Amino acid sequence: MLFKNIAILDENYEIKESRYVGTEKDKIAYIGTETPETDFGEVYDGKNKLLMPAFFNAHAHSPMMLMRGYGENLTLQDWLNTRIFPFEDKLTSEAVYYATLPILLFWRWQNPCASGSFLPAICIISATIWCAL
């Protein structure tokens, strides 16, 4: 596929206007200001569009979904010590498993990557595999 007349966000977070971006399979094969010589197949007019890298959620505590809104309006230390840490001490493997299922939301909204930082990790892995099926 060839994107023409499209703005891109480069590696320096600068927007470059009116670019050509050619893709082959799942890789970007060409970026430039001139029409490429290679035939990339279907052409997409990117006027008024921005092509940029995907967002990656590199740090997520997936089971914390269970605690959303739990103890709002507390100071951080009070929230951690009186609400979160005592709650986490009571979490079971089964609760962690089901709390991890919201990873589906990451995939549904096309976030290409999410990583869980929580134990027991095997429950997160199991839930992730189940979601992929």
Buried (B, 14 or more C-beta within 10 A) or exposed (E): EBBBBBBBEEEEEEEBEEBBBBBEEEEEEBBEEEEBEEEBEEBBEBEEEEBEEEEEBEEBBBBBBBBEEEEEEBEEEEBBEEBBEEBBEEBEEEEBBBBBBBBBEBBEEEBEEBBBEBEBEEBBEBBBEEBEE
